[in-house]
């Protein structure tokens, strides 16, 4: 939160993904910044963001830079798409290899 506010953003307090979706639980917290959502993994210093507005995608560049300076690794589409084999976590009815983004930002209802 300090990193985000230090660059002039006005983030809302983080909430767990279970609270955000009003059911279930997971491995990340959601921070709303206007029309954007920044996801912070509870498994390590990992973050990613997405746009809930016009669909163009991506958290504000200022949020990404601030979090990276604070020691977070930003998980972009390329990194998030890496398939992790040999770690088959239960995910919506199956136990198949998952992508990095699904493992770090996991939610199950």
ABEGO torsion letter per residue (X at the ends): XAAAAAAGBBBBBBBBAAAAAGBEBBABBBBBBEABBBBBBAAEBBBBBBBABAGAEEBBAAAAAAAAAAGBBBBBAAAAABBBBGBBBBBGGBBBBBBAAAAABBBBX
